[in-house]
Amino acid sequence: MRGSSSQHYDPRAGQTQRGGDGAAQDEAPKLDDLQKDVLSRLKRIEGQVRGIQGMVRQGKECEDILIQVKAVSSALKSTTRQVLRRYVRTCHTRAVNAETEEEAAAQLEKTVKILTDFLDK
């Protein structure tokens, strides 16, 4: 960040924005349904991970621990899909609304790179 002006990340816009007076906005952005869903999933995953930690501390059977680890892994993959879905929609909108073909192509290429980085190999 430059100077004394603050910036914040607006997950709805997918970009960093400055407050009107140069200061960080005190109000948290209103969450949409997808954001609420992702936060709910992450809280559930956090609880699952804490449960696994307790299982390890209690010396539970490895098989039981691995079952729970697999459940967390699956939940993270599902959450990742939700976030990627949002990202693709946002990037598609930016590409469609781009002022030039070069900007649109660059935005689409960025989207393809992000998606391919998340594909299981």
VOPAGU-2260 file (C-alpha; in pm, 1 decimal, decimal comma):
REM VOPAGU-2260
SITE   aa  ch    i         X         Y         Z
SITE  MET   A    0       0,0       0,0       0,0
SITE  ARG   A    1     119,0     347,0     -76,4
SITE  GLY   A    2     105,8     649,5     151,7
SITE  SER   A    3    -137,2     661,6     440,5
SITE  SER   A    4    -449,5     550,9     257,6
SITE  SER   A    5    -586,5     211,6     353,3
SITE  GLN   A    6    -724,7     -55,3     128,7
SITE  HIS   A    7    -950,2    -350,6     189,7
SITE  TYR   A    8   -1034,0    -658,2      -8,1
SITE  ASP   A    9   -1392,7    -671,6    -127,9
SITE  PRO   A   10   -1466,8   -1042,0    -188,9
SITE  ARG   A   11   -1779,7    -953,0    -384,8
SITE  ALA   A   12   -1586,3    -741,8    -631,2
SITE  GLY   A   13   -1275,0    -958,5    -616,4
SITE  GLN   A   14   -1051,4    -656,1    -587,6
SITE  THR   A   15    -892,1    -416,9    -343,3
SITE  GLN   A   16   -1074,8     -89,4    -292,8
SITE  ARG   A   17   -1001,8     229,2    -103,4
SITE  GLY   A   18   -1238,0     380,3     147,5
SITE  GLY   A   19   -1402,2     709,6      45,6
SITE  ASP   A   20   -1179,6     915,8     277,9
SITE  GLY   A   21    -870,3     702,9     222,9
SITE  ALA   A   22    -929,9     513,8     548,1
SITE  ALA   A   23   -1030,7     152,4     582,3
SITE  GLN   A   24   -1404,1     110,5     591,2
SITE  ASP   A   25   -1523,6      18,6     940,4
SITE  GLU   A   26   -1828,4    -169,6     818,4
SITE  ALA   A   27   -1783,1    -529,4     719,1
SITE  PRO   A   28   -1922,9    -597,0     372,6
SITE  LYS   A   29   -2261,6    -765,1     364,9
SITE  LEU   A   30   -2221,6   -1132,0     283,1
SITE  ASP   A   31   -2414,4   -1294,9       1,9
SITE  ASP   A   32   -2551,3   -1649,7      14,8
SITE  LEU   A   33   -2239,4   -1806,7    -135,3
SITE  GLN   A   34   -2011,1   -1633,0     114,7
SITE  LYS   A   35   -2235,8   -1741,9     402,1
SITE  ASP   A   36   -2227,4   -2098,2     270,9
SITE  VAL   A   37   -1847,9   -2097,7     241,5
SITE  LEU   A   38   -1805,9   -1956,0     593,1
SITE  SER   A   39   -2045,0   -2216,9     730,7
SITE  ARG   A   40   -1850,4   -2493,4     558,4
SITE  LEU   A   41   -1519,4   -2359,2     690,7
SITE  LYS   A   42   -1650,7   -2342,7    1046,7
SITE  ARG   A   43   -1770,7   -2701,5    1017,2
SITE  ILE   A   44   -1429,5   -2806,3     882,3
SITE  GLU   A   45   -1260,4   -2623,7    1167,3
SITE  GLY   A   46   -1472,0   -2821,5    1414,0
SITE  GLN   A   47   -1385,3   -3145,6    1238,0
SITE  VAL   A   48   -1013,2   -3065,7    1255,0
SITE  ARG   A   49   -1039,2   -2988,1    1626,7
SITE  GLY   A   50   -1216,0   -3321,0    1669,9
SITE  ILE   A   51    -933,6   -3500,1    1490,7
SITE  GLN   A   52    -680,3   -3328,4    1715,9
SITE  GLY   A   53    -873,7   -3458,0    2016,3
SITE  MET   A   54    -877,8   -3808,2    1869,3
SITE  VAL   A   55    -499,9   -3798,8    1829,3
SITE  ARG   A   56    -450,7   -3673,2    2185,4
SITE  GLN   A   57    -678,0   -3951,3    2314,7
SITE  GLY   A   58    -488,6   -4215,2    2121,0
SITE  LYS   A   59    -784,8   -4324,1    1908,0
SITE  GLU   A   60    -741,0   -4588,4    1641,1
SITE  CYS   A   61    -557,9   -4475,1    1326,8
SITE  GLU   A   62    -839,4   -4607,1    1108,3
SITE  ASP   A   63   -1092,8   -4383,9    1286,0
SITE  ILE   A   64    -862,4   -4083,7    1255,9
SITE  LEU   A   65    -806,3   -4148,5     886,0
SITE  ILE   A   66   -1181,5   -4167,3     824,9
SITE  GLN   A   67   -1218,8   -3822,5     979,1
SITE  VAL   A   68    -920,9   -3684,7     784,0
SITE  LYS   A   69   -1081,4   -3810,0     463,3
SITE  ALA   A   70   -1406,8   -3634,9     558,3
SITE  VAL   A   71   -1219,8   -3306,9     613,2
SITE  SER   A   72   -1040,7   -3346,4     282,0
SITE  SER   A   73   -1371,4   -3401,6     104,5
SITE  ALA   A   74   -1526,1   -3099,7     276,0
SITE  LEU   A   75   -1231,4   -2881,5     171,6
SITE  LYS   A   76   -1264,0   -2996,4    -189,4
SITE  SER   A   77   -1632,6   -2912,3    -186,0
SITE  THR   A   78   -1561,2   -2569,0     -40,1
SITE  THR   A   79   -1290,0   -2511,3    -299,0
SITE  ARG   A   80   -1543,4   -2584,3    -573,7
SITE  GLN   A   81   -1776,6   -2320,3    -430,1
SITE  VAL   A   82   -1500,8   -2057,3    -418,5
SITE  LEU   A   83   -1385,1   -2147,1    -770,7
SITE  ARG   A   84   -1742,7   -2121,9    -897,0
SITE  ARG   A   85   -1757,6   -1766,4    -761,4
SITE  TYR   A   86   -1418,3   -1684,1    -907,9
SITE  VAL   A   87   -1513,7   -1807,5   -1255,3
SITE  ARG   A   88   -1836,8   -1606,8   -1251,6
SITE  THR   A   89   -1650,0   -1292,8   -1146,7
SITE  CYS   A   90   -1376,0   -1338,9   -1405,3
SITE  HIS   A   91   -1624,1   -1419,0   -1680,4
SITE  THR   A   92   -1810,3   -1097,7   -1600,9
SITE  ARG   A   93   -1485,3    -901,2   -1612,5
SITE  ALA   A   94   -1391,9   -1058,1   -1945,2
SITE  VAL   A   95   -1733,2    -984,1   -2096,6
SITE  ASN   A   96   -1718,4    -625,9   -1970,5
SITE  ALA   A   97   -1355,9    -567,1   -2074,0
SITE  GLU   A   98   -1296,3    -260,4   -2286,3
SITE  THR   A   99   -1062,6    -434,2   -2528,7
SITE  GLU   A  100   -1019,9    -781,4   -2669,3
SITE  GLU   A  101    -671,4    -793,2   -2518,3
SITE  GLU   A  102    -809,2    -725,1   -2168,6
SITE  ALA   A  103   -1077,2    -990,2   -2218,6
SITE  ALA   A  104    -821,6   -1244,7   -2339,4
SITE  ALA   A  105    -591,1   -1166,4   -2045,1
SITE  GLN   A  106    -876,4   -1209,9   -1797,6
SITE  LEU   A  107    -980,2   -1540,8   -1952,1
SITE  GLU   A  108    -620,0   -1663,8   -1953,3
SITE  LYS   A  109    -591,7   -1574,6   -1584,7
SITE  THR   A  110    -909,0   -1772,2   -1516,5
SITE  VAL   A  111    -778,3   -2075,0   -1706,2
SITE  LYS   A  112    -451,7   -2063,0   -1510,8
SITE  ILE   A  113    -630,6   -2050,9   -1174,5
SITE  LEU   A  114    -857,0   -2340,7   -1273,4
SITE  THR   A  115    -576,3   -2558,0   -1402,9
SITE  ASP   A  116    -375,7   -2492,2   -1084,4
SITE  PHE   A  117    -661,7   -2647,3    -885,7
SITE  LEU   A  118    -713,4   -2955,9   -1098,7
SITE  ASP   A  119    -604,8   -3279,7    -935,3
SITE  LYS   A  120    -315,7   -3432,1   -1118,5
